[in-house]
């Protein structure tokens, strides 16, 4: 079964916001560094999925998302978007993950 994900490269002043994933054995890459985002639900377009995931993970959506790359490896397709983090970090709410450094 093929898996599709949508990921966000959120940046401000040349720095990228990363997520230290939760240390839950049942998730993909527990305890690892990664980008915010996740799996597409059935029938969902990549940008829709990413907007949903960002609300679920940090309670925020960027005004503009730019698709910068689609990466295929084995049975996984990653749609990678870039966006400017247009609000202060203090206005976000970390709802998934352990921390989020620049």
N, C-alpha and C positions, 0 to 999 in steps of 0.2 A: 504494500500500500504506500503510495507517495504521500509525502507530508509537505505542506506549504506553510511558511511563516512570513510574517511582516515585522521588520525591525526598524528602529529609529536611531539615527545618529543625531543626537540633540547637541547643538553647539552654541557657544557664546564666546566671543573674543578669542577665537582660535583654540578653545578648549572644548573637550567632549565630555558629556555627562555619561558615566558608566553606572552599572548596577551590579552590586555583589549579590548574587542569587541566594535565596534561602537555602539552608542546609537540610533540605527534606529529601530523603533518598528516592522518593517516587517521582521527582521532577527531573527534567533533562538538565544535566550539568549542575547538580547541587553544589553550592558553595563556590562556584566559579564566577569570574567577571564576565559580563556580557552587556549587550544592548537591551534597551527596553523593547518590548513587543511580545509576540507569541503566535500561536497557531491560528490559521484561518478557520472559521466555522463553516460548515457546509453552505454553499451558495454565497459566501461573503467575498467581496473584492478585497485585494490587498490593502488599499488605503482605508477602507471601512474597518477592516480587522485591526489595523494599527491604531486608528482613532479610538476604537473600543478598548484595546489593550492599554493605551496610555491613560485613559480614564480609570481603568481598573487598577493600574499600577502606581500612577502618580497624581490622579485626579486632575488631569489637564490635557488639553488638545492644542496643538499648534495651529495658528491661522492658516499656514501654508505648509504642505508637505511636498517635497520634490523627490521623485523616484530617481535614484542614482545608480542602481545596479540590481540585476536579477542574477542570482548565483545558483547554479544547479550542481549538486554533487550527490552521487548515488541516487537515492530515492527522496531527496529533500530539495525543495526550491525555496530560496530566501529572497524576498522582495525587500530591498534595503532603501529606506527613505532618509532624507536629511531635512532638518528643520532648525530654525533659530529658536533657542529657548528665550522667549520674549518676556518672561516674568522672572522675578527674583526667586531663587531656590526656596526661600522661606515661604513662598506662596504655594508651593507644591506639598503634597501629602504622600509620603512613602507608604503605599499600601501592600506592596509585594517587594521582597528583597530585604537584605539586611542593612545596606547603606548605599550611598550614591555619591562618590567623590568625583571631582573634576579630574 
